[in-house]
Amino acid sequence: MLDPTPKTAKDHPEISGGSTIGIKYDKGVLLAADTHLMYAGCYWYKDAQRIHKVADNCVIASSGDYADLQMLLKKLKDKNDYDIIAEDGHQHYEPKDYCKWLANVHFNKRMRVDPYYNSHIVAGVDSKSGDKFLGTVDVHGNNFEGNYVLTGIANYFCNAILDGNVTDDLTLEGARELMTKCFTVLYYKDKSQGDKIQYVTIDTDSNVNFEDPVTLESKWDYHFTKHLTNDHTRDVRFKN
């Protein structure tokens, strides 16, 4: 007998993370994401891991629904394990392959009207050619590559900071400075963005380095926030 209960799917993220950013520099790729997760407009977790290593030469950073991310990470791990266990003589998946596979998974879920509510940055180094790879996948399954890629609201605030400054000779220090500037702007502008940022680097030798989260410097005690109120317009507002 068929189950008369209609199939349902969630129509919005529940516990979700903010923007992520990836930048190519002269000797590798730099990724960064904050460690906060939001629920109902409030910080729910403050020490979440949103950048994950999925293969020896590939790292993924994700924004959006955290439960969907956990499911995708399980699928990615299974795919990588199967690739290793197969021992069929074919080369292992490269970062570009993982990016395309994620795009296919997102497109398939979207067509079933039950999407994964995530946007991803996939970064790594090709094990054969040594070429740096940096790509992104959105909730609809669209994907593209670039010298820098953004997810979340960073697409609206950080393009002006990065455009023209991400060049082939950009150093790691320069990339980190640009990244810090972007997340400082996001912390001021986006309520879902936290101030604890984790940086991850992948160099051209496929060495992956996860750094401990650092706290952004911010200033909130401006004079006008403490002393300027709307009292100076009271006479105008209540004038007969």
C-alpha positions as CSV (number, residue, x, y, z in Angstrom):
1,M,0.0,0.0,0.0
2,L,1.3,3.4,-0.9
3,D,2.0,5.8,1.9
4,P,-0.5,8.6,1.6
5,T,1.7,11.1,3.5
6,P,3.1,13.6,1.1
7,K,6.8,13.9,0.7
8,T,8.2,17.0,2.3
9,A,11.5,18.9,2.1
10,K,12.9,21.8,4.0
11,D,12.5,25.1,2.3
12,H,15.2,27.1,4.1
13,P,18.5,26.5,6.0
14,E,18.3,25.9,9.7
15,I,21.7,26.2,11.3
16,S,23.9,27.9,8.8
17,G,27.3,29.5,8.3
18,G,28.3,32.8,6.7
19,S,30.6,33.7,3.8
20,T,33.8,32.0,2.8
21,I,36.6,33.3,0.6
22,G,39.3,31.7,-1.5
23,I,42.3,33.5,-3.1
24,K,45.1,32.2,-5.3
25,Y,48.6,33.5,-4.4
26,D,51.9,32.9,-6.0
27,K,52.7,29.6,-4.3
28,G,49.3,28.2,-3.6
29,V,45.7,28.9,-2.5
30,L,44.4,30.5,0.7
31,L,41.0,29.8,2.1
32,A,39.2,31.4,5.0
33,A,35.9,31.1,6.9
34,D,34.6,32.1,10.3
35,T,33.8,29.6,13.0
36,H,30.3,30.8,13.8
37,L,27.0,29.1,13.0
38,M,23.6,30.9,13.2
39,Y,20.2,29.7,14.2
40,A,17.1,32.0,14.2
41,G,19.3,35.0,13.8
42,C,21.5,34.2,16.8
43,Y,24.9,32.7,17.2
44,W,24.4,29.1,18.0
45,Y,27.9,27.6,17.8
46,K,31.1,29.7,17.9
47,D,33.7,27.0,17.2
48,A,32.4,25.1,14.2
49,Q,34.7,23.8,11.5
50,R,33.6,25.0,8.0
51,I,36.8,24.1,6.1
52,H,37.5,20.5,5.5
53,K,40.1,18.3,3.8
54,V,38.5,15.9,1.4
55,A,41.6,14.5,-0.2
56,D,45.4,14.8,0.2
57,N,45.4,17.7,-2.3
58,C,41.9,19.1,-2.0
59,V,40.1,21.3,0.6
60,I,36.5,22.5,0.6
61,A,35.0,25.5,2.4
62,S,31.3,25.9,2.7
63,S,28.6,28.4,3.6
64,G,24.9,27.6,4.2
65,D,23.1,24.8,6.0
66,Y,25.5,22.9,8.2
67,A,23.5,19.6,8.2
68,D,23.6,19.6,4.4
69,L,27.3,20.2,4.6
70,Q,27.8,17.2,6.9
71,M,25.8,15.0,4.4
72,L,27.9,16.2,1.5
73,L,31.2,15.6,3.4
74,K,30.1,12.0,4.1
75,K,29.4,11.6,0.4
76,L,32.8,13.1,-0.5
77,K,34.6,10.8,2.0
78,D,32.9,7.8,0.6
79,K,33.8,8.8,-2.9
80,N,37.4,9.4,-2.0
81,D,37.6,6.1,-0.1
82,Y,36.1,4.2,-3.1
83,D,38.6,5.9,-5.4
84,I,41.5,4.7,-3.3
85,I,40.2,1.2,-2.6
86,A,39.4,0.6,-6.3
87,E,43.1,0.4,-7.4
88,D,41.9,0.2,-11.0
89,G,45.0,1.9,-12.4
90,H,43.2,5.2,-13.0
91,Q,44.5,8.4,-11.4
92,H,42.7,9.6,-8.2
93,Y,40.2,12.4,-8.4
94,E,41.7,15.9,-8.7
95,P,40.3,19.1,-7.1
96,K,38.6,20.0,-10.4
97,D,36.9,16.6,-10.5
98,Y,35.5,17.1,-7.0
99,C,34.2,20.6,-8.0
100,K,32.4,19.2,-11.0
101,W,31.1,16.3,-9.0
102,L,29.7,18.7,-6.3
103,A,28.1,20.7,-9.1
104,N,26.3,17.6,-10.4
105,V,25.1,16.6,-7.0
106,H,23.7,20.1,-6.4
107,F,22.0,20.2,-9.8
108,N,20.5,16.8,-9.2
109,K,19.1,17.8,-5.8
110,R,17.8,21.0,-7.2
111,M,15.9,19.2,-10.0
112,R,14.2,17.1,-7.3
113,V,13.0,20.2,-5.5
114,D,15.0,19.3,-2.4
115,P,18.3,21.2,-2.8
116,Y,21.3,21.2,-0.6
117,Y,21.4,24.8,0.8
118,N,25.1,25.3,0.5
119,S,27.7,27.2,-1.6
120,H,31.2,25.8,-1.7
121,I,34.7,26.8,-2.5
122,V,36.9,23.9,-3.7
123,A,40.7,24.5,-3.7
124,G,43.7,22.3,-4.3
125,V,46.6,21.5,-6.5
126,D,46.6,19.0,-9.4
127,S,48.8,16.1,-8.4
128,K,50.0,15.6,-12.0
129,S,50.6,19.1,-13.4
130,G,51.0,21.0,-10.1
131,D,48.5,23.6,-11.3
132,K,46.5,25.5,-8.6
133,F,42.8,25.1,-8.7
134,L,40.1,27.4,-7.2
135,G,36.5,26.9,-8.0
136,T,33.1,27.5,-6.5
137,V,29.7,25.7,-6.6
138,D,26.4,27.3,-5.7
139,V,23.1,25.9,-4.5
140,H,21.8,25.5,-8.1
141,G,24.8,23.5,-9.3
142,N,26.5,26.4,-11.2
143,N,30.3,26.3,-11.0
144,F,33.2,28.3,-12.2
145,E,36.8,29.0,-11.5
146,G,38.7,32.1,-10.7
147,N,41.8,33.7,-9.1
148,Y,39.5,34.5,-6.2
149,V,36.0,33.2,-5.4
150,L,33.4,34.2,-2.8
151,T,30.3,32.6,-1.3
152,G,27.4,34.2,0.6
153,I,27.0,37.9,1.1
154,A,30.8,38.4,0.4
155,N,29.7,38.5,-3.3
156,Y,28.2,41.9,-2.6
157,F,30.8,43.4,-0.3
158,C,34.2,42.0,-1.2
159,N,34.5,42.1,-5.0
160,A,35.4,45.8,-4.8
161,I,38.3,44.9,-2.4
162,L,39.7,41.9,-4.3
163,D,39.1,43.0,-7.9
164,G,42.4,44.2,-9.4
165,N,44.4,43.3,-6.3
166,V,44.6,39.5,-6.8
167,T,47.4,39.1,-9.3
168,D,49.8,36.3,-10.3
169,D,52.6,37.6,-8.1
170,L,50.5,38.1,-5.0
171,T,52.3,36.7,-1.9
172,L,50.7,34.8,0.9
173,E,51.1,37.8,3.2
174,G,49.3,40.0,0.7
175,A,46.5,37.5,0.3
176,R,46.1,37.2,4.0
177,E,45.9,41.0,4.3
178,L,43.2,41.2,1.6
179,M,41.3,38.3,3.3
180,T,41.5,40.0,6.7
181,K,40.2,43.3,5.2
182,C,37.3,41.4,3.6
183,F,36.2,39.6,6.8
184,T,36.5,42.8,8.8
185,V,34.0,44.5,6.4
186,L,31.8,41.4,6.6
187,Y,31.9,41.4,10.4
188,Y,30.7,45.0,10.4
189,K,28.1,44.6,7.7
190,D,26.7,41.1,8.1
191,K,25.1,39.9,11.3
192,S,25.7,36.2,10.4
193,Q,29.4,36.7,10.2
194,G,31.6,36.0,13.2
195,D,34.9,37.6,14.3
196,K,36.9,34.3,14.6
197,I,38.5,33.4,11.3
198,Q,40.3,30.2,10.3
199,Y,42.8,30.3,7.5
200,V,43.9,27.3,5.5
201,T,46.7,27.2,2.9
202,I,47.4,24.7,0.1
203,D,50.8,25.1,-1.5
204,T,52.0,23.9,-4.8
205,D,53.5,20.8,-3.1
206,S,50.0,19.8,-1.9
207,N,50.8,20.6,1.7
208,V,47.7,21.5,3.5
209,N,48.0,23.7,6.6
210,F,45.1,24.4,9.0
211,E,45.8,27.3,11.2
212,D,44.2,28.0,14.6
213,P,41.3,30.6,14.4
214,V,42.3,34.2,15.0
215,T,40.1,37.0,16.3
216,L,39.6,40.1,14.1
217,E,40.3,43.5,15.4
218,S,37.2,45.7,15.5
219,K,36.2,49.0,16.9
220,W,32.7,49.8,18.2
221,D,33.2,52.6,20.7
222,Y,32.8,55.5,18.3
223,H,31.9,58.8,19.9
224,F,28.5,59.1,18.1
225,T,27.4,55.7,19.1
226,K,27.7,56.7,22.8
227,H,26.7,60.4,22.7
228,L,24.7,61.2,19.6
229,T,21.1,60.5,20.0
230,N,17.9,61.7,18.4
231,D,17.3,64.3,21.2
232,H,18.8,67.0,19.1
233,T,15.9,66.7,16.6
234,R,13.2,66.5,19.3
235,D,12.2,70.2,18.8
236,V,11.9,69.6,15.0
237,R,9.9,66.5,15.3
238,F,7.4,67.9,17.9
239,K,7.2,71.4,16.5
240,N,3.6,72.6,16.1
